[in-house]
Amino acid sequence: MIRRPPRSTLSSSSAASDVYKRQDHFIKQNIPEWEEKFDLRIFNPPRSPPKIRTPLDLLRVLKNKWEIRTQLPKLAKWADVVFCEWATHYLRWISKKNYKNILACRMHRFELDRHYDEIQWNNIDSVLFISEAMERKFHAKGDYKGKTFVTYDNLNIEDFPLIQKEKTMQIGMLGNIEPRKGVLEFVEYFGKMNLPEIKLSIAGKAKDATYYGKIKRHIVENNLESKITIEGYVKDLNDWYNSNDCIISNSVYEGTQTSIVEGVATGCWAISKDWDGAEEIVDEKGLFTNVNELEKCINLFYEWNDEERNKNIKKAREKLISKLTNRPKMHDIISKL
């Protein structure tokens, strides 16, 4: 007897074109495997802009609302399992309906603060998280009756191979340049620390023009142009990671910071502010809470000889990869719901 795999609908809130089956969403690397295991359909309409400034913005809003009202109900009635990649408005909408199917979602970072109170959580069978810290915060919010899992399917580690390299005397930050990432504060720290031989590379898109301007002004006004480079968008991530000795996080909060995982996989040493969950992906020798501890973390790395440095990097990499890859895979969780 062969049991037919359950039909599943994946709902994703990433921006994309207006067809059911599309690849440019957060878990696109998982889709080939999911298609092998499930009769899969994807609902991923164009994202509504945060503000309506032009007629095209208005058209996008109306198109999004139209697809939610006309297409999402059809898919929800068709599916045995509905999985929402984000715990946002799609999950809010479907959690208040009764389609008599299994409903699951994955929660990242911002949804817990912005959308938790909008969702009928006890109509949701399972919630997946990208960190143990997020799972703890979720349970602290209320008395959820369903199942929870911590998983990590965000990237293929094989795409970020370990490279043995000589020290480059450069440390790097990668991510959206916005206040939450603490880039300006780190630039200020960097100028105060006694690190005469170390340079800083900042890579990523500027999400906040005013904030970005403050960073550039601080660099110029404090004569740090020869020490700090703002790279902007980086196309070849592996090349950028390999140009840095350490990958830095000075974020206020994160889910599981992708640049830390990618950087450690390629052979960078991770140094991070001790935001809740950082200890899951960063060696304890790389955690800091203030500028004095930060300077000690950086100096410790550069005090290691080549043998010590390579040993510590390899150990941290193996520990991280083991932790993340031993977590259950999303398709395995969904198949057992």
C-alpha positions in Angstrom: 0.0 0.0 0.0 1.4 3.4 -0.9 0.2 6.4 0.9 -0.1 9.5 -1.2 1.9 12.4 0.2 -0.3 15.1 1.6 -1.1 18.1 -0.5 0.5 21.3 0.9 0.2 25.0 0.3 3.0 27.3 1.1 2.2 30.9 1.9 5.1 33.3 1.7 5.0 37.1 2.0 8.1 37.9 0.0 7.8 40.1 -3.1 7.4 38.3 -6.3 5.6 38.2 -9.7 2.0 37.1 -9.9 2.0 33.4 -10.6 1.5 30.5 -8.2 4.8 28.8 -8.6 7.7 31.1 -8.1 11.2 30.9 -6.6 12.1 34.3 -5.1 10.9 33.9 -1.6 12.7 33.2 1.7 12.9 29.4 1.5 13.5 29.1 -2.3 16.4 26.7 -1.7 14.0 24.2 -0.1 11.4 24.1 -2.9 13.0 21.4 -5.1 13.0 19.0 -2.1 9.5 20.0 -1.1 8.2 19.4 -4.6 9.6 15.8 -4.4 7.8 15.1 -1.1 4.5 17.1 -1.5 2.0 18.0 -4.1 3.0 21.7 -3.6 1.4 25.0 -4.5 2.8 28.3 -3.5 0.9 31.5 -2.8 3.2 34.5 -2.9 1.5 37.6 -4.3 3.2 41.0 -4.8 4.0 42.7 -1.5 2.0 45.8 -0.7 4.3 48.9 -0.3 4.5 50.4 3.2 3.2 53.7 1.9 1.2 54.6 -1.1 3.1 57.3 -3.0 2.2 56.6 -6.6 -0.6 55.1 -8.7 1.6 52.0 -9.1 1.7 51.6 -5.3 -2.0 51.8 -5.1 -2.3 49.1 -7.9 0.1 46.8 -6.0 -2.1 47.2 -2.8 -5.3 46.4 -4.7 -3.7 43.5 -6.5 -2.4 42.0 -3.2 -5.9 42.4 -1.6 -7.6 40.8 -4.6 -5.3 37.8 -4.6 -5.8 37.2 -0.9 -9.6 37.4 -1.3 -9.9 35.3 -4.4 -6.9 32.9 -4.6 -5.9 32.2 -1.0 -9.3 30.7 -0.1 -9.2 28.3 -3.1 -5.7 27.1 -2.1 -6.7 26.8 1.6 -9.7 24.6 0.6 -7.5 22.5 -1.6 -4.7 21.8 0.8 -4.3 19.2 3.5 -1.6 21.3 5.1 -1.2 25.1 4.9 2.3 26.4 5.8 2.9 30.1 6.2 6.5 31.1 6.0 5.9 34.3 7.9 3.6 34.8 10.9 2.0 37.9 9.4 -1.2 39.0 7.7 -1.7 35.8 5.7 -1.5 33.7 8.9 -3.8 36.2 10.6 -6.4 35.8 7.9 -6.3 32.0 7.6 -6.2 31.4 11.4 -9.6 33.0 11.7 -11.1 30.7 9.1 -12.1 27.0 9.5 -10.9 25.1 6.5 -10.4 21.8 8.5 -6.8 21.4 7.4 -3.5 21.4 9.3 -2.1 24.9 9.7 1.5 25.6 10.5 3.9 28.5 10.3 7.5 29.6 10.9 8.2 32.7 13.0 11.3 34.7 12.5 12.0 37.9 14.5 9.7 40.9 13.9 6.4 39.0 13.9 6.4 38.3 17.6 6.2 42.0 18.5 4.1 43.2 15.5 1.6 40.4 14.8 1.3 38.1 17.8 -1.9 39.6 19.1 -3.5 39.6 15.7 -3.4 35.8 15.3 -5.7 33.0 16.6 -2.7 30.9 17.8 -4.7 27.9 19.1 -6.1 27.4 15.6 -2.5 26.7 14.5 -1.2 23.2 14.9 2.5 23.9 14.9 4.9 26.8 15.1 8.5 26.6 13.8 11.2 29.0 15.0 14.7 29.9 13.7 16.2 30.0 17.2 15.7 28.6 20.7 15.5 32.2 22.0 12.5 32.9 19.7 10.8 29.8 20.9 11.2 30.8 24.6 9.9 34.3 23.8 6.8 32.9 22.0 5.9 30.6 24.9 6.3 33.5 27.4 3.7 35.5 25.4 0.8 33.1 26.1 -0.5 29.6 26.7 0.0 28.0 23.3 -1.5 24.5 23.0 0.1 23.3 19.8 3.5 21.9 19.0 6.7 24.0 18.6 10.0 23.2 16.8 13.3 24.9 16.3 14.6 24.4 12.8 17.2 25.9 10.4 16.7 25.5 6.7 17.7 29.1 5.7 20.8 28.3 3.6 22.9 25.5 2.2 26.1 25.4 4.2 27.9 23.8 1.2 27.6 27.1 -0.6 30.0 28.7 2.0 33.0 26.4 2.1 35.8 26.8 4.7 38.8 28.6 3.3 42.2 28.4 5.1 43.7 31.9 4.8 46.3 34.2 6.2 45.1 37.0 8.4 43.8 40.0 6.4 43.8 42.4 9.3 40.3 43.4 8.5 37.0 42.8 10.3 33.5 43.1 8.6 29.8 43.8 9.2 27.2 42.6 6.7 23.5 43.4 6.7 21.0 46.1 6.1 22.4 49.4 7.3 19.8 50.4 9.8 19.6 51.4 13.5 18.7 47.9 14.7 22.0 46.6 13.3 24.0 49.0 15.5 26.3 50.0 12.7 26.8 53.6 13.8 27.4 52.6 17.4 30.0 50.1 16.2 31.7 52.7 14.0 31.9 55.0 17.1 33.4 52.1 19.1 35.9 51.3 16.3 37.2 54.8 16.4 37.7 54.7 20.2 39.4 51.3 20.4 43.2 51.0 20.1 43.3 48.9 17.0 45.9 50.7 14.8 46.5 47.8 12.4 42.9 46.7 11.9 40.4 47.9 9.2 36.6 47.7 9.1 34.5 46.8 6.1 30.8 47.5 6.2 28.7 45.8 3.5 25.0 45.9 2.9 22.2 48.1 1.6 21.3 51.4 3.3 17.7 51.0 4.5 17.6 54.3 6.3 19.1 57.3 4.4 19.3 59.6 7.5 21.0 56.9 9.5 23.4 56.1 6.7 24.3 59.8 6.4 25.2 59.9 10.1 27.6 57.0 9.7 29.3 58.7 6.7 29.6 62.0 8.5 31.1 60.3 11.6 33.7 58.6 9.5 34.7 61.8 7.8 34.6 64.0 10.9 36.8 61.6 12.8 39.3 61.0 10.0 38.5 57.3 9.7 38.3 57.1 5.9 41.5 55.1 5.7 40.3 52.7 8.4 36.6 52.2 7.5 35.2 51.2 4.1 31.5 51.2 3.2 31.1 48.6 0.5 27.4 48.8 -0.3 25.8 45.8 -1.8 28.2 42.8 -2.2 27.5 40.4 -5.0 30.2 37.8 -4.2 29.6 37.0 -0.6 32.3 34.3 -0.3 34.9 36.7 -1.7 33.8 39.3 0.9 33.9 36.9 3.8 37.3 35.7 2.8 38.6 39.3 2.9 37.7 39.5 6.6 39.2 37.8 9.6 36.1 38.3 11.8 32.4 38.7 11.1 30.8 41.3 13.5 27.3 41.7 14.8 26.4 44.7 16.9 22.6 44.2 16.6 20.1 45.1 19.2 18.2 41.8 18.5 18.2 39.1 15.8 16.5 35.8 15.0 19.5 33.8 13.7 21.8 36.3 12.0 22.5 34.9 8.5 25.8 36.8 8.1 27.2 35.2 11.3 26.3 31.7 10.0 27.7 32.3 6.6 30.8 34.0 7.9 31.7 31.2 10.4 31.1 28.6 7.7 33.7 30.3 5.4 36.2 30.5 8.2 35.6 33.9 9.9 35.7 34.3 13.6 32.4 35.6 14.9 32.3 38.5 17.4 28.8 39.6 18.5 26.9 41.7 20.9 25.2 39.3 23.4 21.6 39.7 22.0 19.2 37.0 23.1 20.1 33.9 21.0 23.6 35.0 19.9 25.1 32.3 22.1 23.4 29.7 19.9 25.7 30.6 16.9 28.7 32.5 18.4 31.5 31.0 20.5 31.4 32.4 24.1 34.9 33.9 23.5 33.3 36.1 20.8 30.4 37.6 22.9 30.5 41.1 24.3 28.1 43.5 26.1 30.2 46.7 26.0 33.0 48.4 24.2 35.7 47.2 26.6 34.6 43.5 26.2 34.4 44.1 22.4 38.0 45.3 22.3 39.1 42.3 24.4 37.3 39.9 21.9 39.1 41.5 18.9 42.5 41.6 20.6 42.1 37.9 21.8 41.6 36.8 18.2 44.7 38.7 17.0 46.8 37.4 19.8 46.4 33.8 18.7 49.1 32.3 16.6 48.2 30.6 13.3 47.8 27.2 15.0 45.5 28.5 17.7 43.6 30.7 15.3 42.9 27.8 12.8 42.0 25.4 15.7 39.5 27.8 17.3 37.9 28.7 13.9 37.6 25.1 12.9 36.1 24.1 16.3 33.6 27.0 16.3 32.6 26.1 12.7 32.1 22.4 13.5 30.0 23.3 16.6 27.8 25.7 14.7 27.2 23.4 11.7 26.5 20.5 14.0 23.9 22.5 16.0 22.1 23.8 13.0 22.1 20.7 10.8 21.0 18.5 13.7 17.8 20.5 14.0 14.8 18.9 12.4 14.1 19.9 8.7 10.9 21.7 7.9 9.8 19.2 5.4 10.2 16.4 7.9 8.2 18.3 10.5 5.4 19.1 8.0 5.2 15.6 6.7 4.5 14.3 10.2 1.8 16.8 11.1 
